[in-house]
Amino acid sequence: MSPHTYTLPPTAIAFKTLTLILGGLITYFSYRAYKRTRAPSLRALAIGFGLVTTGSLLAGVSNLLLNRFIDVPIYVSLTIESGLTMIGFGVIVYSLYTQK
């Protein structure tokens, strides 16, 4: 293992876990609302929150797997998370401007 291995403090792990739970709930409820109303804006909202939540999940998984077993720097995980968060928020903004 590299001497530069970075481990997350327990508080950060707890916050990431809560982010995944809350993001998953928001995604689930917005998807249910879309299924009930068939409103395209709610579909986009569910996709946007799903991307943000997936970004958080992939960042944690990639940090755990890549950093520990392949010795990939932590900025790779942060880049994955930031990219998916940016795309997800872009879709959320789009959902707020969708007509119908």
C-alpha positions as CSV (number, residue, x, y, z in Angstrom):
1,M,0.0,0.0,0.0
2,S,1.3,3.5,-0.8
3,P,2.4,5.8,2.0
4,H,0.1,8.4,0.3
5,T,-3.1,6.4,0.9
6,Y,-5.9,8.7,2.0
7,T,-8.7,7.4,4.2
8,L,-11.9,9.3,4.9
9,P,-12.7,10.2,8.4
10,P,-15.8,8.5,9.9
11,T,-17.8,11.8,9.8
12,A,-17.3,12.1,6.0
13,I,-18.3,8.5,5.6
14,A,-21.5,9.1,7.6
15,F,-22.3,12.2,5.5
16,K,-21.7,10.3,2.3
17,T,-24.0,7.5,3.5
18,L,-26.7,10.0,4.4
19,T,-26.3,11.7,1.0
20,L,-26.8,8.4,-0.7
21,I,-29.9,7.6,1.4
22,L,-31.5,11.0,0.9
23,G,-30.5,11.3,-2.7
24,G,-32.0,7.8,-3.3
25,L,-35.2,8.8,-1.6
26,I,-35.5,12.1,-3.6
27,T,-34.9,10.1,-6.8
28,Y,-37.5,7.5,-5.9
29,F,-40.2,10.0,-4.9
30,S,-39.6,12.1,-8.0
31,Y,-39.8,9.0,-10.2
32,R,-43.0,8.0,-8.5
33,A,-44.4,11.4,-9.1
34,Y,-43.4,11.1,-12.8
35,K,-45.2,7.7,-13.1
36,R,-48.3,9.2,-11.6
37,T,-48.4,12.3,-13.7
38,R,-46.3,11.5,-16.8
39,A,-44.9,15.0,-16.6
40,P,-41.6,15.2,-18.6
41,S,-40.2,17.7,-16.1
42,L,-40.6,15.2,-13.2
43,R,-38.8,12.5,-15.3
44,A,-35.9,14.9,-15.9
45,L,-35.9,15.8,-12.2
46,A,-35.7,12.1,-11.3
47,I,-32.9,11.6,-13.8
48,G,-31.0,14.6,-12.5
49,F,-31.2,13.5,-8.9
50,G,-30.3,10.0,-9.9
51,L,-27.1,11.2,-11.6
52,V,-26.1,13.3,-8.6
53,T,-26.7,10.3,-6.3
54,T,-24.9,8.0,-8.6
55,G,-21.9,10.4,-8.7
56,S,-21.7,10.2,-5.0
57,L,-21.9,6.4,-5.0
58,L,-19.3,6.0,-7.7
59,A,-16.9,8.4,-6.0
60,G,-17.0,6.3,-2.9
61,V,-16.7,3.0,-4.7
62,S,-13.9,4.2,-7.0
63,N,-12.1,5.7,-4.0
64,L,-12.4,2.4,-2.1
65,L,-11.4,0.1,-5.0
66,L,-9.1,2.2,-7.1
67,N,-7.2,3.9,-4.3
68,R,-6.7,0.8,-2.3
69,F,-6.0,-1.8,-4.9
70,I,-4.7,0.0,-8.0
71,D,-3.2,3.1,-6.2
72,V,-5.1,5.6,-8.3
73,P,-5.0,9.2,-6.8
74,I,-8.0,10.5,-5.0
75,Y,-8.5,13.2,-7.5
76,V,-9.9,10.6,-9.9
77,S,-12.7,9.8,-7.5
78,L,-13.4,13.5,-7.0
79,T,-13.4,14.1,-10.8
80,I,-16.0,11.4,-11.3
81,E,-18.2,12.7,-8.5
82,S,-17.9,16.3,-9.7
83,G,-18.6,15.4,-13.3
84,L,-21.7,13.5,-12.5
85,T,-22.9,16.1,-10.0
86,M,-22.5,18.8,-12.7
87,I,-24.4,16.8,-15.3
88,G,-27.1,15.9,-12.8
89,F,-27.6,19.5,-11.7
90,G,-27.7,20.5,-15.4
91,V,-30.6,18.0,-15.9
92,I,-32.3,19.4,-12.8
93,V,-32.1,22.9,-14.1
94,Y,-33.5,21.7,-17.4
95,S,-36.4,20.0,-15.5
96,L,-37.3,23.4,-14.0
97,Y,-37.6,25.0,-17.4
98,T,-39.5,22.1,-19.1
99,Q,-43.0,23.0,-20.2
100,K,-46.1,20.9,-19.5
